[in-house]
Amino acid sequence: MKFLFFMILTLILPAVFIPTVFAHEPDFEGKTPENILKLCHFFYEEYLLIGSENFKDHHKLFLNAKICPILYDNIAWNSQHPQKDLILIFEIEKKLDENANYLKERHVDESSSIPKWFKNKANLWIGWEIKDREFLKAIEKFADLNLTDKSDPNIIPTWFKQTTKWYLDETISEKEFVNSIKYLTESY
């Protein structure tokens, strides 16, 4: 019985007290590469004690603390070289650039050129609240073209209606939708 009690204490107490022992926060923000390095130095002893995975879980609020385990694994971290901080700052900048590029590629569409009024017209057209002719005028205004003189202004191909619906449902990207508008205007 004593052995069981001892085992429970040795397994549970560290899990309960380690987070409170290290429940400290730096008094600076880790936004610049220099401050991120300072943040990593601040958390290094904790990292050694709780390990990489627990460290990442424990510091979810410090977004840039995710870079620390990468630095801790870098050969320069334990180096005595006078330029080690420059190497580590370079690694931080490289990681920040990778993260920024990833976010741009995933979330920032460089062709965010579709105005809100056009989206509203597209919603009305998809919902059969306006006719093809009115939406075609919106396309003309958006694309800065004159399409109604070239063909029947009352007919927009059915494929374009489906493409517009996909765009409004966010099934396709804005870039793909703009490309379909270009194709429509070139083939009209």
C-alpha positions as CSV (number, residue, x, y, z in Angstrom):
1,M,0.0,0.0,0.0
2,K,2.8,2.4,0.9
3,F,4.5,1.5,-2.4
4,L,1.3,2.3,-4.3
5,F,1.0,5.6,-2.5
6,F,4.6,6.5,-3.2
7,M,4.2,5.6,-6.9
8,I,1.1,7.8,-7.2
9,L,3.0,10.7,-5.5
10,T,6.0,10.4,-7.8
11,L,3.9,10.3,-10.9
12,I,1.2,12.9,-10.1
13,L,3.1,15.5,-8.1
14,P,5.6,16.4,-10.8
15,A,2.7,16.8,-13.3
16,V,0.9,19.1,-10.9
17,F,3.8,21.2,-9.7
18,I,6.0,21.5,-12.8
19,P,3.5,23.9,-14.6
20,T,3.2,26.0,-11.5
21,V,7.0,26.1,-10.9
22,F,7.4,27.4,-14.5
23,A,4.3,29.5,-14.5
24,H,6.4,32.6,-15.2
25,E,6.1,34.9,-18.1
26,P,8.8,37.2,-19.6
27,D,8.3,40.9,-19.1
28,F,9.0,41.6,-22.8
29,E,7.3,40.6,-26.1
30,G,9.0,38.2,-28.4
31,K,8.3,39.9,-31.7
32,T,11.7,40.9,-33.0
33,P,14.4,38.3,-33.7
34,E,16.5,39.6,-30.9
35,N,13.6,39.4,-28.4
36,I,12.7,35.9,-29.7
37,L,16.2,34.8,-28.9
38,K,15.9,36.4,-25.4
39,L,12.6,34.5,-25.0
40,C,14.3,31.3,-25.9
41,H,17.0,31.9,-23.3
42,F,14.3,32.7,-20.8
43,F,12.6,29.3,-21.4
44,Y,15.6,27.1,-21.9
45,E,15.8,25.6,-18.4
46,E,12.1,24.7,-18.6
47,Y,12.6,23.1,-22.0
48,L,15.4,20.9,-20.6
49,L,13.1,19.8,-17.7
50,I,9.9,19.1,-19.6
51,G,11.0,18.2,-23.1
52,S,10.1,19.4,-26.6
53,E,6.5,18.2,-26.9
54,N,5.5,19.4,-23.4
55,F,7.2,22.7,-24.1
56,K,5.2,23.3,-27.3
57,D,2.0,22.4,-25.5
58,H,2.8,24.5,-22.5
59,H,3.6,27.7,-24.4
60,K,0.8,28.0,-27.0
61,L,0.2,31.6,-26.0
62,F,3.7,32.6,-27.0
63,L,3.5,32.0,-30.7
64,N,7.2,32.7,-31.4
65,A,8.2,30.3,-28.6
66,K,7.6,27.6,-31.2
67,I,10.9,28.7,-32.7
68,C,12.8,27.9,-29.5
69,P,13.0,24.1,-29.9
70,I,14.5,24.7,-33.4
71,L,17.1,26.9,-31.9
72,Y,17.8,24.5,-29.0
73,D,18.6,21.8,-31.6
74,N,20.9,24.1,-33.5
75,I,24.6,23.4,-33.1
76,A,25.2,27.1,-32.4
77,W,22.9,27.0,-29.2
78,N,25.6,25.4,-27.0
79,S,28.5,27.0,-28.8
80,Q,30.9,29.3,-27.1
81,H,31.6,31.2,-30.3
82,P,31.2,35.0,-30.0
83,Q,29.0,35.2,-33.1
84,K,26.6,32.5,-31.9
85,D,23.8,34.9,-31.3
86,L,24.1,36.3,-34.9
87,I,23.7,32.7,-36.2
88,L,20.7,32.1,-34.0
89,I,19.1,35.4,-35.0
90,F,19.6,34.4,-38.6
91,E,17.8,31.1,-38.0
92,I,15.0,33.0,-36.3
93,E,14.7,35.4,-39.3
94,K,14.7,32.5,-41.7
95,K,11.9,30.8,-39.7
96,L,9.9,34.0,-39.5
97,D,10.2,34.4,-43.3
98,E,9.1,30.9,-43.9
99,N,6.0,31.4,-41.6
100,A,5.2,34.7,-43.3
101,N,5.5,33.2,-46.8
102,Y,3.3,30.2,-45.7
103,L,0.6,32.6,-44.4
104,K,0.7,34.7,-47.6
105,E,0.4,31.6,-49.8
106,R,-2.4,30.1,-47.8
107,H,-4.4,33.2,-46.7
108,V,-3.5,36.3,-48.8
109,D,-4.7,36.3,-52.4
110,E,-2.8,38.8,-54.3
111,S,-5.7,39.2,-56.8
112,S,-8.1,40.4,-54.1
113,S,-9.6,42.7,-56.6
114,I,-13.3,41.7,-56.5
115,P,-15.2,44.5,-54.9
116,K,-18.0,43.9,-52.4
117,W,-20.6,45.4,-54.8
118,F,-19.7,42.8,-57.4
119,K,-20.0,40.0,-54.9
120,N,-23.4,41.4,-53.9
121,K,-24.5,41.4,-57.5
122,A,-23.3,37.9,-58.0
123,N,-25.3,36.7,-54.9
124,L,-28.4,38.4,-56.3
125,W,-27.8,36.8,-59.7
126,I,-27.3,33.3,-58.2
127,G,-30.5,33.8,-56.2
128,W,-32.4,34.7,-59.4
129,E,-33.1,38.2,-58.0
130,I,-31.6,39.9,-61.0
131,K,-31.5,39.0,-64.6
132,D,-28.5,38.0,-66.7
133,R,-28.5,41.4,-68.4
134,E,-28.0,43.3,-65.1
135,F,-25.3,40.9,-63.9
136,L,-23.6,41.2,-67.3
137,K,-23.5,45.0,-66.8
138,A,-21.8,44.3,-63.4
139,I,-19.2,42.1,-65.2
140,E,-18.7,44.9,-67.8
141,K,-18.1,47.4,-65.0
142,F,-15.8,45.1,-63.1
143,A,-13.8,44.0,-66.2
144,D,-14.0,47.5,-67.7
145,L,-15.4,46.1,-71.0
146,N,-18.4,46.5,-73.2
147,L,-19.9,43.1,-73.7
148,T,-23.6,44.0,-74.4
149,D,-22.8,45.3,-77.9
150,K,-21.1,42.1,-78.9
151,S,-23.7,39.4,-78.2
152,D,-27.0,38.6,-76.7
153,P,-27.0,40.5,-73.3
154,N,-29.6,38.1,-71.9
155,I,-27.5,35.0,-72.0
156,I,-24.7,34.1,-69.7
157,P,-23.4,30.5,-70.1
158,T,-24.6,28.1,-67.5
159,W,-21.0,27.0,-66.7
160,F,-20.4,30.6,-65.5
161,K,-23.3,30.5,-63.2
162,Q,-21.9,27.3,-61.6
163,T,-18.5,28.9,-61.4
164,T,-19.9,32.0,-59.7
165,K,-21.8,29.8,-57.2
166,W,-18.6,27.9,-56.4
167,Y,-16.8,31.2,-55.8
168,L,-19.5,32.5,-53.5
169,D,-19.5,29.1,-51.6
170,E,-15.6,29.4,-51.4
171,T,-15.2,26.2,-53.3
172,I,-12.8,27.9,-55.7
173,S,-10.4,30.8,-55.0
174,E,-10.9,34.4,-56.0
175,K,-8.0,34.0,-58.5
176,E,-9.8,31.1,-60.2
177,F,-13.0,33.1,-60.4
178,V,-11.2,36.1,-61.9
179,N,-9.7,33.8,-64.5
180,S,-13.2,32.5,-65.3
181,I,-14.4,36.1,-65.8
182,K,-11.4,36.7,-68.1
183,Y,-12.3,33.6,-70.1
184,L,-15.9,34.6,-70.2
185,T,-15.1,38.1,-71.5
186,E,-12.6,36.8,-74.1
187,S,-15.1,34.2,-75.4
188,Y,-18.1,36.4,-75.3
